[in-house]
Amino acid sequence: MNEYQKFVISGFHIERLLKAKPGKIKISLDLGLTTTEVTKSENEFLLPGGQTIELKILGNANKKRHLEDCFLIENNSLLYMYLFSENRAYKLYESHIDWPPTLWINGSVMHTVSVSKPTEEAENKVNTLGRIFGNVFDTCFGLGYTSIELIKKGATSVYTCELSNDVIEIAKANPWSRETFESKSIELENIDVAKAIVKINDNKFDSILHDPPNVKIEGDLYSLSFYKELYRVLKQGGTLYHFIGGGRTPREYKVNYTKGAVNRLQEAGFRKVSKSYRGIIAYK
């Protein structure tokens, strides 16, 4: 079997392709990173490298799936980028055409796509840390956007963890995550960060970006015991940024939870603990 180049499109791209007239069409085959020319005939599309995809295959996907759903085109086939294991469902989700996608987990998206692009949100989180240098701990990988941004902003190296192998597989297929797997400065480990951190030496990181899943999913990553571990592995004078987010819970609960997280961080040893961009900034 021939090995063709892999392309990724969303329902938005499928809709545009189906509506196009036969002939040459310029469209993105990597969710907005670049634009490529494809050729539409009566029954199929001819893609770069000789790969084809039938109109009826795209039409079926257009009927069954949502515009935000993403698909991998590989070996003349269209693969829905959806994985389910251990009672969790994951899929790559593009909220607008040619936007960096986010990760959809059990019906909720990882980024606040109604406010900004996922890559812009990652940049805002990294900027909250201030000057980036040295060795940085990006506790929860996701799609790798913050790890990529940390390297761009000056980190010498980034260590990051991801519990779900499904999430890593989706990230490997996501064009916007490609730099994570190409960079020699980013170390990704497929492990529960709560188990990984206890093996890390004291005072290892110059700064930490802690962006865990929702507290209802991974409550241990908001606990006093985990905050103590974050304090231990951070160098003296180092900075911690802890993203908490909110917006899906009543305001009273969100405010009280943030207050509790501030109190626990202070109890763990952090100083100058205060609210910052949708989360908390703290120092050792």
Secondary structure as a PSIPRED ss2 file (coil, helix, strand):
# PSIPRED VFORMAT (PSIPRED V4.0)

   1 M C   1.000  0.000  0.000
   2 N C   1.000  0.000  0.000
   3 E C   1.000  0.000  0.000
   4 Y C   1.000  0.000  0.000
   5 Q C   1.000  0.000  0.000
   6 K C   1.000  0.000  0.000
   7 F E   0.000  0.000  1.000
   8 V E   0.000  0.000  1.000
   9 I E   0.000  0.000  1.000
  10 S E   0.000  0.000  1.000
  11 G H   0.000  1.000  0.000
  12 F H   0.000  1.000  0.000
  13 H H   0.000  1.000  0.000
  14 I H   0.000  1.000  0.000
  15 E H   0.000  1.000  0.000
  16 R H   0.000  1.000  0.000
  17 L H   0.000  1.000  0.000
  18 L H   0.000  1.000  0.000
  19 K H   0.000  1.000  0.000
  20 A C   1.000  0.000  0.000
  21 K C   1.000  0.000  0.000
  22 P C   1.000  0.000  0.000
  23 G E   0.000  0.000  1.000
  24 K E   0.000  0.000  1.000
  25 I E   0.000  0.000  1.000
  26 K E   0.000  0.000  1.000
  27 I E   0.000  0.000  1.000
  28 S C   1.000  0.000  0.000
  29 L C   1.000  0.000  0.000
  30 D E   0.000  0.000  1.000
  31 L C   1.000  0.000  0.000
  32 G C   1.000  0.000  0.000
  33 L C   1.000  0.000  0.000
  34 T C   1.000  0.000  0.000
  35 T C   1.000  0.000  0.000
  36 T E   0.000  0.000  1.000
  37 E E   0.000  0.000  1.000
  38 V E   0.000  0.000  1.000
  39 T E   0.000  0.000  1.000
  40 K E   0.000  0.000  1.000
  41 S C   1.000  0.000  0.000
  42 E C   1.000  0.000  0.000
  43 N C   1.000  0.000  0.000
  44 E E   0.000  0.000  1.000
  45 F E   0.000  0.000  1.000
  46 L E   0.000  0.000  1.000
  47 L C   1.000  0.000  0.000
  48 P H   0.000  1.000  0.000
  49 G H   0.000  1.000  0.000
  50 G H   0.000  1.000  0.000
  51 Q C   1.000  0.000  0.000
  52 T E   0.000  0.000  1.000
  53 I E   0.000  0.000  1.000
  54 E E   0.000  0.000  1.000
  55 L H   0.000  1.000  0.000
  56 K H   0.000  1.000  0.000
  57 I H   0.000  1.000  0.000
  58 L H   0.000  1.000  0.000
  59 G H   0.000  1.000  0.000
  60 N H   0.000  1.000  0.000
  61 A H   0.000  1.000  0.000
  62 N H   0.000  1.000  0.000
  63 K H   0.000  1.000  0.000
  64 K H   0.000  1.000  0.000
  65 R C   1.000  0.000  0.000
  66 H C   1.000  0.000  0.000
  67 L C   1.000  0.000  0.000
  68 E C   1.000  0.000  0.000
  69 D E   0.000  0.000  1.000
  70 C E   0.000  0.000  1.000
  71 F E   0.000  0.000  1.000
  72 L E   0.000  0.000  1.000
  73 I E   0.000  0.000  1.000
  74 E E   0.000  0.000  1.000
  75 N C   1.000  0.000  0.000
  76 N C   1.000  0.000  0.000
  77 S E   0.000  0.000  1.000
  78 L E   0.000  0.000  1.000
  79 L E   0.000  0.000  1.000
  80 Y E   0.000  0.000  1.000
  81 M C   1.000  0.000  0.000
  82 Y E   0.000  0.000  1.000
  83 L E   0.000  0.000  1.000
  84 F E   0.000  0.000  1.000
  85 S E   0.000  0.000  1.000
  86 E C   1.000  0.000  0.000
  87 N C   1.000  0.000  0.000
  88 R E   0.000  0.000  1.000
  89 A E   0.000  0.000  1.000
  90 Y E   0.000  0.000  1.000
  91 K E   0.000  0.000  1.000
  92 L E   0.000  0.000  1.000
  93 Y E   0.000  0.000  1.000
  94 E C   1.000  0.000  0.000
  95 S C   1.000  0.000  0.000
  96 H C   1.000  0.000  0.000
  97 I C   1.000  0.000  0.000
  98 D C   1.000  0.000  0.000
  99 W C   1.000  0.000  0.000
 100 P C   1.000  0.000  0.000
 101 P C   1.000  0.000  0.000
 102 T E   0.000  0.000  1.000
 103 L E   0.000  0.000  1.000
 104 W E   0.000  0.000  1.000
 105 I E   0.000  0.000  1.000
 106 N C   1.000  0.000  0.000
 107 G C   1.000  0.000  0.000
 108 S E   0.000  0.000  1.000
 109 V E   0.000  0.000  1.000
 110 M C   1.000  0.000  0.000
 111 H C   1.000  0.000  0.000
 112 T C   1.000  0.000  0.000
 113 V C   1.000  0.000  0.000
 114 S C   1.000  0.000  0.000
 115 V C   1.000  0.000  0.000
 116 S C   1.000  0.000  0.000
 117 K C   1.000  0.000  0.000
 118 P H   0.000  1.000  0.000
 119 T H   0.000  1.000  0.000
 120 E H   0.000  1.000  0.000
 121 E H   0.000  1.000  0.000
 122 A H   0.000  1.000  0.000
 123 E H   0.000  1.000  0.000
 124 N H   0.000  1.000  0.000
 125 K H   0.000  1.000  0.000
 126 V H   0.000  1.000  0.000
 127 N H   0.000  1.000  0.000
 128 T H   0.000  1.000  0.000
 129 L C   1.000  0.000  0.000
 130 G C   1.000  0.000  0.000
 131 R C   1.000  0.000  0.000
 132 I C   1.000  0.000  0.000
 133 F C   1.000  0.000  0.000
 134 G C   1.000  0.000  0.000
 135 N E   0.000  0.000  1.000
 136 V E   0.000  0.000  1.000
 137 F E   0.000  0.000  1.000
 138 D E   0.000  0.000  1.000
 139 T E   0.000  0.000  1.000
 140 C E   0.000  0.000  1.000
 141 F C   1.000  0.000  0.000
 142 G C   1.000  0.000  0.000
 143 L C   1.000  0.000  0.000
 144 G C   1.000  0.000  0.000
 145 Y H   0.000  1.000  0.000
 146 T H   0.000  1.000  0.000
 147 S H   0.000  1.000  0.000
 148 I H   0.000  1.000  0.000
 149 E H   0.000  1.000  0.000
 150 L H   0.000  1.000  0.000
 151 I H   0.000  1.000  0.000
 152 K H   0.000  1.000  0.000
 153 K C   1.000  0.000  0.000
 154 G C   1.000  0.000  0.000
 155 A C   1.000  0.000  0.000
 156 T C   1.000  0.000  0.000
 157 S E   0.000  0.000  1.000
 158 V E   0.000  0.000  1.000
 159 Y E   0.000  0.000  1.000
 160 T E   0.000  0.000  1.000
 161 C E   0.000  0.000  1.000
 162 E C   1.000  0.000  0.000
 163 L C   1.000  0.000  0.000
 164 S C   1.000  0.000  0.000
 165 N H   0.000  1.000  0.000
 166 D H   0.000  1.000  0.000
 167 V H   0.000  1.000  0.000
 168 I H   0.000  1.000  0.000
 169 E H   0.000  1.000  0.000
 170 I H   0.000  1.000  0.000
 171 A H   0.000  1.000  0.000
 172 K H   0.000  1.000  0.000
 173 A H   0.000  1.000  0.000
 174 N C   1.000  0.000  0.000
 175 P H   0.000  1.000  0.000
 176 W H   0.000  1.000  0.000
 177 S H   0.000  1.000  0.000
 178 R H   0.000  1.000  0.000
 179 E H   0.000  1.000  0.000
 180 T H   0.000  1.000  0.000
 181 F H   0.000  1.000  0.000
 182 E H   0.000  1.000  0.000
 183 S C   1.000  0.000  0.000
 184 K C   1.000  0.000  0.000
 185 S C   1.000  0.000  0.000
 186 I E   0.000  0.000  1.000
 187 E E   0.000  0.000  1.000
 188 L E   0.000  0.000  1.000
 189 E E   0.000  0.000  1.000
 190 N C   1.000  0.000  0.000
 191 I C   1.000  0.000  0.000
 192 D C   1.000  0.000  0.000
 193 V H   0.000  1.000  0.000
 194 A H   0.000  1.000  0.000
 195 K H   0.000  1.000  0.000
 196 A H   0.000  1.000  0.000
 197 I H   0.000  1.000  0.000
 198 V H   0.000  1.000  0.000
 199 K H   0.000  1.000  0.000
 200 I C   1.000  0.000  0.000
 201 N C   1.000  0.000  0.000
 202 D C   1.000  0.000  0.000
 203 N C   1.000  0.000  0.000
 204 K C   1.000  0.000  0.000
 205 F E   0.000  0.000  1.000
 206 D E   0.000  0.000  1.000
 207 S E   0.000  0.000  1.000
 208 I E   0.000  0.000  1.000
 209 L E   0.000  0.000  1.000
 210 H E   0.000  0.000  1.000
 211 D C   1.000  0.000  0.000
 212 P C   1.000  0.000  0.000
 213 P C   1.000  0.000  0.000
 214 N C   1.000  0.000  0.000
 215 V C   1.000  0.000  0.000
 216 K C   1.000  0.000  0.000
 217 I C   1.000  0.000  0.000
 218 E C   1.000  0.000  0.000
 219 G H   0.000  1.000  0.000
 220 D H   0.000  1.000  0.000
 221 L H   0.000  1.000  0.000
 222 Y H   0.000  1.000  0.000
 223 S C   1.000  0.000  0.000
 224 L H   0.000  1.000  0.000
 225 S H   0.000  1.000  0.000
 226 F H   0.000  1.000  0.000
 227 Y H   0.000  1.000  0.000
 228 K H   0.000  1.000  0.000
 229 E H   0.000  1.000  0.000
 230 L H   0.000  1.000  0.000
 231 Y H   0.000  1.000  0.000
 232 R H   0.000  1.000  0.000
 233 V H   0.000  1.000  0.000
 234 L E   0.000  0.000  1.000
 235 K E   0.000  0.000  1.000
 236 Q E   0.000  0.000  1.000
 237 G E   0.000  0.000  1.000
 238 G E   0.000  0.000  1.000
 239 T E   0.000  0.000  1.000
 240 L E   0.000  0.000  1.000
 241 Y E   0.000  0.000  1.000
 242 H E   0.000  0.000  1.000
 243 F E   0.000  0.000  1.000
 244 I C   1.000  0.000  0.000
 245 G C   1.000  0.000  0.000
 246 G C   1.000  0.000  0.000
 247 G C   1.000  0.000  0.000
 248 R C   1.000  0.000  0.000
 249 T C   1.000  0.000  0.000
 250 P C   1.000  0.000  0.000
 251 R H   0.000  1.000  0.000
 252 E H   0.000  1.000  0.000
 253 Y H   0.000  1.000  0.000
 254 K H   0.000  1.000  0.000
 255 V H   0.000  1.000  0.000
 256 N H   0.000  1.000  0.000
 257 Y H   0.000  1.000  0.000
 258 T H   0.000  1.000  0.000
 259 K H   0.000  1.000  0.000
 260 G H   0.000  1.000  0.000
 261 A H   0.000  1.000  0.000
 262 V H   0.000  1.000  0.000
 263 N H   0.000  1.000  0.000
 264 R H   0.000  1.000  0.000
 265 L H   0.000  1.000  0.000
 266 Q H   0.000  1.000  0.000
 267 E H   0.000  1.000  0.000
 268 A H   0.000  1.000  0.000
 269 G C   1.000  0.000  0.000
 270 F C   1.000  0.000  0.000
 271 R E   0.000  0.000  1.000
 272 K E   0.000  0.000  1.000
 273 V E   0.000  0.000  1.000
 274 S E   0.000  0.000  1.000
 275 K E   0.000  0.000  1.000
 276 S E   0.000  0.000  1.000
 277 Y C   1.000  0.000  0.000
 278 R C   1.000  0.000  0.000
 279 G E   0.000  0.000  1.000
 280 I E   0.000  0.000  1.000
 281 I E   0.000  0.000  1.000
 282 A E   0.000  0.000  1.000
 283 Y E   0.000  0.000  1.000
 284 K C   1.000  0.000  0.000
